[in-house]
Every structure is written in C-alpha cells, then in structure tokens.
C-alpha cells in the first residue's frame, strides 16, 4: 500500500479569507487572478486547477498511490491576524473533512490550527479529532514568533494527550528578505527555517517534557540529519544549550519521523541510514511534483522489500492509525 504523507489542497474559501488579512501574507486580486504576496519578499500565483481534487485522484491513480494525507501548505492560518486565525483554520479543515467524507478510502486529513490563539487552537484540535483527522500541522514559525514560545506549550501538551501527531511544514522565513534573490527562499530557505524550528523544539525541552509527542519532519529532515554531529558536539562537548535537555539532541531527533520528499536518491539513502526503515514516510508534495518520479525513487532504493513496504505505507498506517 502506498500512502502519500505530504499532499496539499488550497480551498477557494480559504483564499477569500487570505484576501481579508490586513497585512502580508495576503491575497491580492487582479481580475480573475489571485496573487499571494509576502510583501516585497515573495509572491506566487494561486492555481486552482493544480489543487483540483479530481486531478489529485487522477495523479494518484497514475502513480499507484492508494491514499493521501491532505493538508494546506502556505501561507497557513497561523500567519493571519488573530481575529482571522480560527476562521481560516476551520475553513481549511471543513474543506478537508468534506473531501475525506466523499473519498474515505483515498483521503485522510491533517488539520490546520490557529496557533496564534492557543485556546482556540486546542478547541479546534478537539473538534477535528472528533471529525477523524489524523494529525495536525505546525509551520516553521507562528506569525513570526518561534515555535517554542511559552504561550504555545499548552497546544503541544494537548496534542500529546490526544495522541495527535504533529506534521511540520516550512513557510516563508521571517528573515526571507535577506535571501529573496535567485529564488533562494524556495531552493533552501524554507528547509533551513523549518530545521531551526525543529531544533528549537529539541533545545527548548518541549520534546523532553512531552516524550510521547510524535513529530514528522518533511523533506528528509531538512538540514538536521547532516548537522546532527556538530549539534551534539556543541551541547555535549562544549556544554552549550544544555539548560532544558538531559540527552544529546540526536537522541530527540531519533524520535522524529522523516518524509521522503526529495528528488535525490542519495539523500533518500542517507535519510534511510539516519532514521531507519521504521521512521521514514513516503511523501510527494503534490501538486508541485511529478508523482510517479517520487514513487520511482523509493522503488530504486537499495533496501530490502520489507523496508520498502514500511516506507510506502506501513509506517504511516501505524503512526496515523489509518486502518
């Protein structure tokens, strides 16, 4: 069974809420065209046809993908003004719930939360849990605030208590201005910022305090697998950033699931060596990829048949309680 753990939709109803946001990111209308703008840092055009569920199902069939975990990528509702955050999150989640109800054997849901309003975020988590959502999304910053800021801790505690895995996803960095040239934000900045976010969750002690919290880090772990030795050297040899942790950072990192969204066979083999066959999840980042290519890369990996089956679907079934 093949389960795509990173697949995105972007509801039109959420686009209308983005158009109401009083500051970037927001949607600017030019006739029938919708442009998402992050001020002078980045813009992109929303392509409704790319997110069409019929296209997604067609592409899944062509690639032999049985099920997709649906989420919304960027900009997320945690980037909206506080008065719009809950409305944006519920709009996304309602759209995903409708698709899951229509295609229960093909889709499952990962919920957005209004993280900028922690009380509302925990209430929305309760609501989507009852709707059958399989996890929640966390982006690399929450309206510019770091993910380990104290006001967000109740959300992590609630996610652990509900056994809702947290799936991380990059968004445009607050420091994107310095790398906006040459499309370096998309090329590297997103992954670097998301890696800092996960490192914050480790060094701040959040993973120490919530040992049963499950996290998924996309794109073969960003840069953290490659920097893990240096990070451990900083804490264990030089004694830095040890205030909130009792183990080396690599010990917490070993708890994290990685997804396989990378067009590099070499990177996939390194992720396999780093995380092991039980903590890799197949993903594509649809609709922005050639889905059969990402399936083909897993097929090309020089690994045992049983390990390939775990990566393609068995691990996701267990983590997200899918079947």
C-alpha positions in Angstrom: 0.0 0.0 0.0 1.3 3.5 -0.9 0.3 6.4 1.4 1.3 9.9 0.4 2.0 11.7 3.7 2.5 15.2 2.1 -0.2 16.2 -0.3 -1.8 19.6 -0.4 -5.1 21.3 -1.2 -5.9 25.0 -1.1 -9.6 25.7 -0.7 -11.1 28.7 -2.5 -13.0 29.6 0.7 -9.6 30.0 2.4 -8.3 32.2 -0.4 -11.1 34.6 0.4 -10.1 34.8 4.0 -6.5 35.5 3.0 -7.8 38.4 0.9 -9.2 39.9 4.2 -5.8 39.7 6.0 -4.8 43.3 6.9 -1.0 42.5 6.4 1.1 40.1 4.4 0.7 37.3 3.7 -2.5 38.2 1.9 -4.2 37.6 -1.5 -4.3 40.4 -4.0 -6.9 40.1 -6.8 -6.0 41.1 -10.4 -9.2 40.3 -12.3 -9.7 36.6 -12.1 -6.1 36.0 -10.9 -5.3 35.6 -7.2 -1.7 36.5 -6.2 -0.4 35.6 -2.8 2.1 38.2 -1.6 4.5 38.2 1.3 5.1 41.9 0.8 8.3 42.6 -1.1 9.8 39.2 -0.1 7.9 36.7 -2.3 4.8 36.4 -4.4 3.2 33.5 -6.2 0.0 32.9 -8.3 -2.7 30.6 -6.9 -3.5 27.9 -9.5 -6.9 26.5 -8.7 -6.5 23.7 -11.3 -3.4 22.5 -9.6 -5.3 21.8 -6.4 -8.3 20.2 -8.1 -9.2 17.0 -6.1 -10.1 15.3 -9.4 -6.6 16.0 -10.7 -5.1 14.7 -7.4 -7.0 11.4 -7.7 -6.1 11.1 -11.3 -2.4 11.7 -10.5 -2.6 9.2 -7.6 -4.0 6.6 -9.8 -1.3 7.1 -12.4 1.4 6.7 -9.8 -0.3 3.8 -8.0 -0.8 5.8 -4.8 -3.6 4.4 -2.7 -4.2 7.2 -0.1 -3.1 10.8 0.5 -3.0 12.7 3.8 -4.3 16.1 2.9 -3.1 19.4 4.3 -2.8 23.0 3.3 0.7 24.3 2.6 1.4 28.1 2.6 0.5 30.6 3.7 -1.1 28.9 6.8 -3.8 30.4 9.0 -1.3 30.9 11.9 0.1 33.7 9.7 -3.2 35.6 9.8 -4.3 38.4 12.1 -5.6 36.9 15.3 -9.2 37.7 14.5 -9.0 35.6 11.3 -6.9 32.7 12.5 -9.7 30.5 13.7 -11.9 31.3 10.8 -9.1 30.4 8.4 -8.2 27.1 10.2 -11.9 26.0 10.3 -12.4 26.8 6.7 -9.5 24.6 5.7 -10.4 21.8 8.0 -14.0 21.8 6.8 -12.9 21.6 3.2 -10.6 18.6 4.0 -13.3 16.9 6.0 -15.7 17.2 3.1 -13.1 15.6 0.8 -12.4 12.8 3.3 -16.2 12.1 3.7 -16.5 11.9 -0.1 -13.5 9.7 -0.6 -12.9 7.9 2.7 -10.6 5.2 1.2 -8.4 7.7 -0.7 -8.0 10.7 1.6 -7.3 11.4 5.3 -6.9 14.8 7.0 -4.2 16.8 8.7 -5.7 19.8 10.4 -4.5 23.4 10.5 -4.8 25.2 13.8 -4.9 28.9 14.8 -1.7 28.6 16.7 -1.6 32.3 17.3 -4.6 31.8 19.6 -3.6 28.8 21.8 -7.0 28.5 23.4 -8.8 28.4 20.1 -6.1 26.0 18.8 -6.8 23.5 21.5 -10.6 23.7 20.9 -10.1 23.3 17.2 -7.9 20.2 17.9 -10.8 18.7 19.9 -13.2 19.4 17.0 -11.1 17.9 14.3 -10.2 14.9 16.4 -14.0 14.1 16.6 -14.1 14.6 12.8 -11.5 11.8 12.3 -8.4 13.9 11.5 -5.2 12.0 11.8 -2.8 14.8 12.9 -2.1 18.5 13.0 0.1 20.8 11.1 2.9 23.0 12.6 4.7 25.6 10.5 8.2 26.8 11.0 7.1 30.0 12.8 3.8 31.3 14.1 3.2 34.7 12.7 6.9 35.4 13.1 7.0 34.0 16.7 9.2 31.0 17.3 7.5 27.6 17.7 9.0 27.2 21.2 7.5 30.4 22.6 5.9 29.7 26.0 2.4 30.6 25.0 2.2 27.6 22.6 3.2 24.9 25.1 -0.5 24.1 26.0 -1.0 23.2 22.4 1.8 20.6 22.4 0.6 19.2 25.7 -2.9 18.8 24.2 -1.6 17.2 21.1 0.2 14.6 23.2 -2.8 13.9 25.3 -5.0 13.4 22.2 -2.3 11.3 20.5 -2.4 13.7 17.5 0.9 13.6 15.6 2.4 16.9 14.6 3.5 17.3 11.0 5.9 20.1 10.4 5.9 22.2 7.2 8.0 25.1 6.1 6.7 28.6 5.4 8.5 31.8 4.2 11.1 32.7 6.8 10.8 35.9 8.8 14.3 36.6 7.5 13.3 35.9 3.9 14.3 39.4 2.9 18.0 38.5 3.0 17.6 35.5 0.7 14.8 36.6 -1.7 17.2 36.9 -4.7 17.6 34.0 -7.1 14.6 32.1 -5.6 16.8 31.0 -2.7 13.8 31.0 -0.4 12.3 28.1 -2.2 15.6 26.4 -3.0 16.9 26.4 0.5 15.5 28.9 2.9 12.3 27.0 3.6 14.1 23.9 4.7 16.7 25.8 6.8 14.0 27.7 8.6 12.0 24.5 9.3 15.2 22.9 10.6 15.6 25.8 13.1 12.0 25.2 14.2 12.6 21.6 15.0 15.9 22.4 16.7 14.0 24.9 18.8 11.6 22.1 19.9 14.5 20.0 20.9 16.7 22.6 22.7 13.8 24.3 24.5 12.9 21.0 26.1 9.5 20.6 24.5 10.3 17.1 23.3 11.8 16.4 26.8 8.6 17.4 28.5 6.3 15.6 26.1 8.1 12.3 25.5 5.0 10.8 23.8 4.6 13.6 21.3 5.0 12.3 17.7 6.6 14.6 15.1 7.1 14.3 11.4 9.8 16.4 9.7 9.4 16.8 5.9 11.9 16.8 3.1 14.3 14.1 4.6 14.8 16.1 7.8 15.8 19.4 6.2 19.5 20.0 7.2 19.4 18.5 10.7 20.5 14.9 9.8 23.6 16.4 8.2 24.3 18.7 11.1 23.5 16.3 13.9 27.1 15.5 14.8 28.0 19.2 15.1 24.9 20.0 17.1 25.8 17.2 19.6 29.3 18.4 19.8 28.1 21.9 20.8 25.9 20.5 23.6 27.9 17.5 24.8 31.5 18.7 24.4 31.2 22.5 24.6 28.3 22.4 27.1 26.1 24.8 25.2 22.3 24.9 25.2 22.0 22.2 27.8 19.6 24.1 30.1 16.4 22.3 29.1 17.6 18.9 27.9 19.1 15.8 29.6 20.1 13.9 26.5 22.1 14.8 23.3 19.9 16.5 20.6 20.4 13.5 18.4 18.5 11.3 20.9 15.4 13.5 20.5 16.0 13.7 16.7 15.9 9.9 16.6 12.3 10.1 17.7 11.3 12.1 14.7 9.7 10.7 11.5 11.1 12.0 8.2 9.3 12.0 5.0 10.8 11.2 1.6 10.1 14.3 -0.3 13.4 14.7 -2.0 14.3 14.3 -5.7 17.7 12.9 -4.7 18.3 9.1 -4.4 21.5 9.9 -2.5 19.6 12.0 0.1 17.0 9.2 0.5 19.7 6.7 1.2 21.2 9.0 3.8 17.8 9.5 5.4 17.3 5.7 5.5 20.6 5.3 7.2 19.9 8.1 9.6 16.3 7.5 10.6 15.9 3.8 9.8 13.2 1.9 8.0 10.6 2.4 10.8 10.7 6.2 10.7 10.6 7.1 7.1 7.2 8.1 5.5 6.6 8.2 1.7 5.5 11.7 0.5 5.4 13.7 -2.7 4.5 17.3 -2.0 1.7 17.1 -4.7 0.6 19.0 -6.7 4.0 20.6 -7.3 5.8 17.4 -8.4 5.8 14.6 -10.8 4.3 12.0 -8.5 5.5 8.9 -10.4 9.1 10.1 -10.1 8.9 10.2 -6.3 7.4 6.7 -6.3 10.2 5.6 -8.7 12.9 6.9 -6.3 11.6 4.7 -3.5 11.5 1.8 -5.9 15.1 2.4 -6.8 16.4 2.5 -3.3 18.8 -0.4 -2.5 16.8 -1.6 0.5 15.0 -4.8 1.5 11.5 -5.4 0.2 10.1 -5.3 3.8 11.7 -1.9 4.4 10.2 -0.5 1.2 6.8 -1.6 2.3 7.2 0.1 5.6 8.3 3.4 3.9 5.5 3.3 1.3 2.7 2.7 3.8 3.1 0.5 6.8 4.8 3.2 8.9 2.0 5.7 8.1 -0.7 3.2 8.9 0.8 2.8 12.4 1.6 6.4 13.1 -1.7 7.9 11.9 -3.9 4.9 12.8 -5.2 4.8 9.3 -6.6 1.3 9.1 
